[in-house]
Amino acid sequence: MKTLAFWMVLVISTGVLAQQNPLVRPKITGIDHVDFYTTSPDLNQKLYGKVLGLQSSSGSSTPIEPGQIQCFWVGRQWVGYRLASDPKSMNRLDHIAFTTESAEALRAYLAAKGIAVPSTVTSSDRGFKSFVVEDPEGHRIEFVERNRMRPGAGLERLGLNDERSDPVSRRLIHAGFVVHDRTAEDRFFKDILGFRPYWHGGMVPDRTDWVAMQVPDGTDWIEYMLNVKPNPDQQTLGVMNHISLGVKDMNAAQMKLESHGWKPSGDEHSQIGRDGKLQLNVFDPDQTRIELMEFTPVDKPCCSEFTGRHPSEDR
């Protein structure tokens, strides 16, 4: 009886302890990278390397991720491309990745919240750890731990600190993607992962078309692109599934683009967005939008005020 009583006390105590010490979500500090598909690697290289002035590790015998054929560095973040397996597919977005202080702790935390996670994290030969899940709408979301990056494992020799480069931007500040069910996405990003509202607005004052949600422990954000028509074409999806590169001064950024051979035309020109920030869009060969955006607004935003800290070049 004493043995049985001991085990009953132990089980009860363990249950109480588990309730008192729930898993804590490790920090999610920003966007690590965004991956797309391309059907025109040569034209893509010209856009990112020549026009945007970003350093490239394209053609490396050891890509950052399996299947990658191009990698363009934005400071210590990057934009990756792999060949489109189906050139007729309308969607060119592959996945969005966020940095975390502990991939394993975050994997365990999400599992405890009922999210389907892989059985283990993946360890890269470059020294970082990661895992991939899907959000409620099937977008692939990756979490990357760079804390254990080994010196000389490959990133430094790709020229991340090469001051000879002349990039238009050194900061990837947000990524947007089509969302049909905002409530479901909020349960995942806001309630479970801790993302925070930053701004929302629309083409008209009484409708919300875009919702900006900042990472819980930084200033980068994702953008829900709402109210997209059913069966959108590739051009529409390219506008919606996009990335944004932060700049201090749009006039200086445009001058740099023009010095690299770019000229404003059509949809590629500077303008003030509905959030009051200056922006300028360029498009890759598959019509994916790369938005240049000033870090802070120059005009009063429509629809709502900003509720979070603005990003900067040094985060």
N, C-alpha and C positions, 0 to 999 in steps of 0.2 A: 504493500500500500504506500509505503514511504517513497518507493521508486516511482510509482504511478503519479503520486502527488508532485514529486519533483519535476517530472516531465510536463505535467499540466501547467505548473507555475512557469516553467521555461518557455513553453509555447505561448502562454498569455503574455509573458514579459516581452518576448520577441515581437509579438504582434503590436503591443503598445509602443515599443521602441521604434518599430517601422513607421507607425503613425506619427510619432513625434519627430522622426528624422526622414521626411520624404526626400526623394531625389531632387536635387537642385539643378536647374538648367545652367550649364556653363555659359559663359559669355559668347555672344554672336556679335562680332565687331564690325563687319562690313562685307562688301562684295569682294570675293576673291577673283572670280573670272566669270565670263559668259561665253558659251560655245554655240556656234551656228553651223549651218551647212552651206557649202558653196558649189556652184557648177562652173565657176570661172576663176580658178586660183591665180592666174596671171594678172587679170584685171583687179582682183582683190589685193594682190601684192602692190600694185601701182597705187591704189587708193590709200591703203594704210601706210605703206612705206614712203611713197613720194609725196602724196597730197597731205596726209595727216602727220607725216614725219615720225611715225612710231617705229621703234626698233623691232626687228623680227628675228625669231628663231626658226623660221620656216626652212624646211629641208634638213633639219637636224636629224641625225640617226637615232636620237633618243627623245621622242616627243614627250611633252609634259604629261599627256594622257593618251591612252591607246586609241588609235584611229585618227589622231590629229595630224593634219598636214601643214597647218599654218598657225603661228602663234605671234601675236602682236602685243608688245608690252606698253602698258599705260602706267608709268611709275613702277610699282611693285605688283600691280594687278595686270591682268591680261585678257585679251579677246582671242578665242580660238576658233578655228574652222576645220571641218572635216568634209570629205567629199559627200555630196548628196547621193544616197543610195537610190533614190527615186527622183530624177530630175523634174518629174511632173508634179511632185508633192507641193502643195501650196505653202506649207509651214517650213521655215528655215531655222527655227529656234531648236537647239538640242537640249541645253540645260543651263541653269543659273547656279553658281556656287557661292557660298558664304564662308567666311573665316570664323573659326571657333577656337576657343582656348583648349578644348579637349574633345576630340572626335568620339572617343570611346564613351566618355561621360554623357555626351549629347545623344549618342545612339541608345544608351541605356535609359536616359530620360524619356526619349520619344517612345521607346518600347513600353515603358510604364504608363504612358498616356494613350496606349492603344494604337499607335502608328506602326504600320508594317515596316520593319527595318531589316537589313541584312544581318546574318548571324554574327558577323565580325566586321571590323573596319578593314580597309585595304591599306597596306603599307607600300608606299612608292619607293623605287630605288633612288629617288632624289631626297628621301628622308622625311616626307610628310605623310600624314594619314588622312583618310577620307572615307565617306560612305554616301550613298545616294538613296533618296526616298522619292515618293511621288506625292504631290499635293492633291487635294480633293478633285481637281480637274485634270489630273494626269500629267501635269508639268513635272519634269525631272528636276529635283532640287538636290544639290550636293553640298556637303559640309566638309570643310578642309581645315585640318590642324597643321599650321606651319611652325609651331613652336619648336619642333624637334628637327628643323631643317639642318642637315649636316653642312658644315663649311666646305665649300668646294664641290657640293653635290650637283652643281650644274646651273643654278639660277644666276649666281654672280658672274660666271663667265659668259652669260648671254648678254652682258652689257647693261644691266639695269641701272648702274650708276655712271654710265658713260656720258660725260658732260659734253662730248662732241656732238651728240644728237640734238635735233631741233624739233621736238614734238610740239604739236599744237596744244596738247593736254598731257598732264601727268596724273590725272585722277579720273577714275571711272566712278561716277556718283550715283547713277541709278540704272535700273533695267526695268522695262515694262513688258507686260504680256497680257493677252486676251483673257478676261475673266467673265464667266457667265453667271456664276452664283457667288455674289459677294459674301453672303452670310457663311457659306461653307468655307470660303477662303479665309475669312476672319477667324473662324474656329481654329484653323490650322496656324496661320501666321500670327494672329493677335493673341488668341487665348492660350495656345500651347507654346508657341515660340517667343511670344513677348514683343512682337513688332508693334510700333507705336504710330498713331496717326500723325502725319506731318502737314498735309494739305489735301483738299479735295476741290474739284471744280468741274466745269462743263462748258460746252459751246454756248449754252444759254444759262442765265443765272439760276433758274429754278430746276436744273437737271444736273446730276452728277455723272460725268463721263469718265473721270479719272480720280483715283484715290491713291495718294502717296503714303506708304507705310515704311517708316524708318526702322532699321535694324535696332534691336533693343539696347545695344551697347556701342553705338556709333552714329554717324550722320548719313551714311549711304541709305538708299531706299529702293523699294520696289514700287511699281506703279500698276495698279489694276486698270486695265483698259476695258471699260464697260460699254454696254449698248452697241456691240458690234453686230452687224447684220448676219443672219444665218448664211453658212457656206461662203465666207468671204474669199475674194480672189487673192492672188499672191501679193499684189500691190498693197491691198488693205492690211493683210497680215504683216507685211514688211514694215508698214508704218506703225502698227500696234506693237509687235514683238521687236522691241528696239533697245538700244543702249544709249546712255548719255555720258559725255565726257565733259568734265568741269573746266571752265576757264575763268581767269580773273577779269579779263577785259575782252569783250567780243570784238571791238574794233581792231585791237592788236591781233586777235586770233584770225580775223578775216584777212588782215594784211599778210599774215604768215601763210594762210592758205593760198592767197593770190600769188605770193612769191614762189609757191610750190607748183604753180600752173593752174590752179582752180579759178573758175570765174562764176559769179552768181548767175543763176538762170532757173526758170521754172520754179520748182519747189525748193531749190537750194539758194536761200537768201536769209539775211538776218531779219529778225522780227521780235517783238515783245510778246511772250506767251501769255496765256490767261492767268498764269501764276505771277505775272509781273516781272519775270526774268527774261533777259535777252537770250535768244536761242537762234541757232542756225543748223539746218539739217543738210546732211549729205547722205547719199545712198550707195550701198555696195552693188555689185553687178546683179545680185539676186533681189534687189529692191528692199533690202533690210536697211532701216533708218539708223544712222549714227548721228545723234543729236549733240551739238555743242551747246552748252548752257552755262551762263554766268552763275557763280556760286550764290550770289545774293540778289534779291529783286531790285529793280530800278524804278518800279511803279507799284502801286497798290494792287494786290492780287484780287481777282474776282472771287466771288462765291464763299470764300472762307479765309481766315487768317492762318498764317503759319503757326504751328504749335510746337515745333522742335527747333533745335539749333541748326543753322545752316552749315553745309560742308565747307571746306577750304582746301587749298592745294596740299597742305600738310595734315589733312584729316581733321 
